[in-house]
């Protein structure tokens, strides 16, 4: 029996649905309405990159990081790109929030380890500014401020393990936005 999971992929202004199906050691990917393609991925370069076979084509993928919205910075066959990857539920939740998600609290999305804190309490930050780095699944995830404001609290320390939903940095939003 195939176990399937659907994702939403965004590259620049393009969006496509990807379905990943697994059965024992076999994995297939279907992009949009296309036919499913077999996929294999093998770590190379000491685990810093993946050699990926998709259908009959071979690619070298080097993942360089992921932010809390699921945007992956990577290179594909030497060309840089940024790709947002979300499961369907997260995509629907973010869409329903729209611009109302004005909380300045940054929460852990997945289990990980805090490896760097780039701000301190009382510091003024701007929306998108990197504030903390969490390592999860052997990838460093640089998380940015969701709002402009003042850092009020950092309830974690470097080297601390975190779980989904744990607050990482609390930012008091500027009254003017």
N, C-alpha and C positions, 0 to 999 in steps of 0.2 A: 504494500500500500504506500502511495506517495504521500509525504507530509509536505504541505504547501504553505508558503507565507508570501504575502503581497507587500510591496514597497512602492513608494512614490519617489522617483528620481527627478531632480531638477538640475539642469545644466544651462546656465545663463537664463534665457527666457523660455526654454523648452522644458516640458514636463512629460514624463512617460511612466506608465505603471510597469513594474517588473514583478514577475512571479518566480520565486525560487522554490523548486520542488526537490525533495530528497527522498531516496529510498536506499537503505543500507549504505553502501559506499558510493552510490551514483547520485550526481547532482545535475539538474537541468535549470536553465534560465530562459524565461520567455519575456521579451520586451514588447510591450503593447500587444498587438494582434499577431505578431510574427510567430513562426513555428518555434517550439522549444529547442534550445541548443545545449549539448552537453558541455559541462565546465569542469576544469580541474585547476587547482591552485597549489603551487609548491613554493614554500619559502626559499629565497635565495639571498645572496649577499649578506650572510650572517643574520638573516631574519629581517633585514631592513627593506626588503622588496619581495614581490611575489611574481613568479612566472605563471601566467594564467593562459590556459588553453580554453578558448571559447569557440565551440564548433571545430573548424579545421584551422583556426588562426591562433598564433601564439603571440602573447603580449607581455611586456615587462611593466609592472605597476609598482610604483614607490609611493606609499602613503606617508604623508608628512605631518598629519594632525587632523583633529576633528573638534569642532566647537559644539556647544550645547544644543544648537539647532540642527545638528547632524551634517553640517557642511564639512566635507572632506577636502583637504588640500592634498593634491597628489600630482604625479607625473604618469603619463601613459605613453610608453615608447619614447620617453624623453621630452614630451610636450606637457607643460604644466596646465592644470585645470582645477576648478573648484566645483564639486558636485554635492548637492544636498540629498541625503538619503534618510527617508523616514518611513516607518511602518505606517500602514493606513490609519490606524487609530491616532497616532501622534499628529499626522498631517491634518486629520479632521479636527483634533483638539486645537491646534495652532490656528487653523482657519476660523474656528468659532470664536477664538479670543480676539482676533482682529487687532486693533490698536488698544484694546482695553487691558492688555497684560502689562500694566504700568508698575507692578511691584518691583522693587529694587533688589529683592532677595534672590540670590543665585543658589539653586538647589542642585545636588548631585543627581544626574539622570540614571547612572548605572554604578555598580560597585567599583571602587577604585582606591587609589592612594594619592594623597596630596603631596606633590613633589616641589611646588614653588608657590609662594604667595607674593604677589607683586605690588600690593598696596598695604597701607596701615590705617588704623582707625583715625578719623578726622581728615583724611586726605580727600580732596575734590577729585572726582573722576568724570569722564565723559562717556556717553553711550557708545558701546563698542570697544572701549579701551580694555585691553587684556588685564585681568585682575588676579587670576589664579590658574594654576596648571595642575590637572589631575591625570594620573596615568591609569588607563583602563584597557584591558586586553592588549597589553604591550604597546599601546599608542598613547602619546601625550596629547591631552585635550586642553587647549588654551581657551579658557572661558572669559568672555568679555562682559562688561557692565551692560545690563539691559536698559538702564536709564542713566541720565546724567544726575549727579548728586554728590553726597558726602558719605564716605564709608563710616558706618556706625558701629559695626561689629564684625569680627572674624572669629566665628566659633570653632575653628579647626586649626590644627598646627601642621607644619611640614612633617611628613612621615606618618600621618594619621590615616587609617582606613576609613572610608566613607561608604554609606549605602544609599540607594535611591531615596530621594526625598530629604536627605540630610542638608541643612542649610550650610553653605560654604562662606558666603560673604553677604552682609546685609548693608544695602545702600539706601539712604534716605533720599528720595527723589527731590530734585530742585522744584520749588513750587511752580515755576514757569515752564516746566517740561524739560 
